[in-house]
């Protein structure tokens, strides 16, 4: 299974914000949409960064509530790891595990086309394994 199949099932909606949005704006968006990360996009729609709940908590812990009025550009991760629709679940799970992050934007032909979380990956990986087990049971029963 690949990331394109995951996006087909979950949808391609991506919450985005601009680098000049305040951290408080980002927190509000994360809360209202009940999501764990927001992709930060520049003027031309390119991915400029990503900010997660963990990033927000770390920044608050380091510097206190004063950071809430600062632009998200000061908090976001700028070296964003992305994937493509043809990336397999196994490939992305390995990258996410090694990098210790939970959200990956999906880019096709230079455009942001979706985002996947580790939860999305695990859910679809389990479904894939269950399908294989069912097929194997059918094979052994019918011989």
C-alpha positions as CSV (number, residue, x, y, z in Angstrom):
1,X,0.0,0.0,0.0
2,X,1.2,3.5,-0.7
3,X,0.5,7.0,0.6
4,X,-1.7,7.8,-2.4
5,X,-4.1,5.1,-1.3
6,X,-4.1,6.5,2.3
7,X,-5.0,9.9,0.9
8,X,-7.8,8.5,-1.2
9,X,-9.3,7.0,1.9
10,X,-8.8,9.9,4.4
11,X,-9.0,12.9,2.1
12,X,-6.6,15.5,0.9
13,X,-7.5,18.4,3.2
14,X,-4.5,20.1,4.7
15,X,-4.7,22.8,7.4
16,X,-2.3,25.5,6.4
17,X,-1.2,28.9,7.8
18,X,1.2,31.6,6.8
19,X,4.6,32.2,8.5
20,X,3.4,35.5,10.0
21,X,0.4,33.9,11.8
22,X,0.9,34.1,15.6
23,X,1.5,31.1,17.7
24,X,-1.8,31.8,19.4
25,X,-3.5,31.7,15.9
26,X,-1.9,28.3,15.3
27,X,-3.0,27.0,18.7
28,X,-6.6,28.1,17.9
29,X,-6.5,26.4,14.5
30,X,-5.1,23.2,16.0
31,X,-7.8,23.2,18.7
32,X,-10.7,24.0,16.4
33,X,-9.8,21.5,13.8
34,X,-8.7,18.8,16.3
35,X,-5.5,18.2,14.5
36,X,-1.9,17.7,15.6
37,X,0.0,19.8,13.0
38,X,-0.3,22.6,10.5
39,X,1.7,23.1,7.4
40,X,3.1,26.6,7.0
41,X,3.1,27.8,3.4
42,X,4.8,30.7,1.7
43,X,3.5,33.2,-0.8
44,X,3.7,30.8,-3.7
45,X,2.1,27.9,-1.8
46,X,5.4,26.1,-1.2
47,X,5.9,24.4,2.1
48,X,7.9,26.8,4.3
49,X,7.6,24.7,7.5
50,X,5.4,22.7,9.8
51,X,4.4,23.2,13.4
52,X,2.9,20.5,15.7
53,X,1.4,20.5,19.1
54,X,4.7,19.3,20.4
55,X,6.5,22.3,18.9
56,X,4.1,24.6,20.6
57,X,4.5,22.9,24.0
58,X,8.3,22.9,23.8
59,X,8.4,26.6,22.9
60,X,6.0,27.5,25.7
61,X,8.1,25.5,28.1
62,X,11.3,27.2,27.0
63,X,10.1,30.8,26.9
64,X,6.7,31.1,28.5
65,X,3.5,32.8,27.3
66,X,5.3,35.7,25.6
67,X,5.8,33.4,22.6
68,X,2.1,33.3,21.9
69,X,2.2,36.7,20.2
70,X,5.2,35.8,18.0
71,X,5.0,34.7,14.4
72,X,4.9,30.9,13.9
73,X,8.0,31.3,11.8
74,X,10.0,31.5,15.0
75,X,8.6,28.1,16.2
76,X,8.1,26.0,13.0
77,X,10.3,23.3,11.8
78,X,11.8,24.6,8.5
79,X,13.6,21.4,7.4
80,X,10.4,19.6,6.5
81,X,10.5,16.0,5.6
82,X,7.9,15.2,2.9
83,X,6.8,12.2,0.9
84,X,5.1,11.5,-2.3
85,X,2.0,9.5,-3.2
86,X,4.1,6.5,-4.4
87,X,5.9,6.3,-1.1
88,X,5.1,3.0,0.6
89,X,3.7,2.7,4.2
90,X,6.8,0.8,5.2
91,X,9.2,3.4,3.8
92,X,7.4,6.2,5.6
93,X,7.0,4.4,8.9
94,X,10.8,3.9,8.9
95,X,11.5,7.6,8.1
96,X,9.0,8.8,10.8
97,X,10.3,6.4,13.4
98,X,14.0,7.4,12.8
99,X,13.1,11.1,12.7
100,X,10.8,10.9,15.7
101,X,8.0,12.9,14.1
102,X,4.3,12.2,13.6
103,X,3.2,14.3,10.6
104,X,4.4,14.3,7.0
105,X,3.2,16.6,4.2
106,X,2.6,14.9,0.8
107,X,4.0,16.7,-2.2
108,X,3.3,15.9,-5.9
109,X,4.8,17.9,-8.8
110,X,5.9,20.6,-6.3
111,X,2.4,21.0,-4.8
112,X,1.1,20.2,-1.4
113,X,-1.6,17.5,-1.9
114,X,-2.1,16.1,1.5
115,X,-0.7,15.3,4.9
116,X,-0.4,11.9,6.8
117,X,0.0,11.2,10.4
118,X,1.6,8.2,12.1
119,X,-2.0,7.3,13.1
120,X,-3.1,7.2,9.4
121,X,-0.1,5.0,8.6
122,X,-0.6,2.5,11.4
123,X,-4.4,2.3,10.7
124,X,-3.8,1.4,7.0
125,X,-0.8,-0.9,7.8
126,X,-3.0,-2.9,10.2
127,X,-5.7,-3.1,7.6
128,X,-3.2,-4.3,5.1
129,X,-1.9,-7.0,7.4
130,X,-5.4,-8.1,8.3
131,X,-6.2,-8.5,4.6
132,X,-3.0,-10.6,4.1
133,X,-4.0,-12.8,7.1
134,X,-7.5,-13.3,5.7
135,X,-6.1,-14.2,2.3
136,X,-3.7,-16.7,3.8
137,X,-6.4,-18.3,5.9
138,X,-8.5,-18.7,2.8
139,X,-5.6,-20.3,0.9
140,X,-4.9,-22.8,3.7
141,X,-8.6,-23.7,4.0
142,X,-9.2,-24.2,0.3
143,X,-5.7,-25.7,-0.2
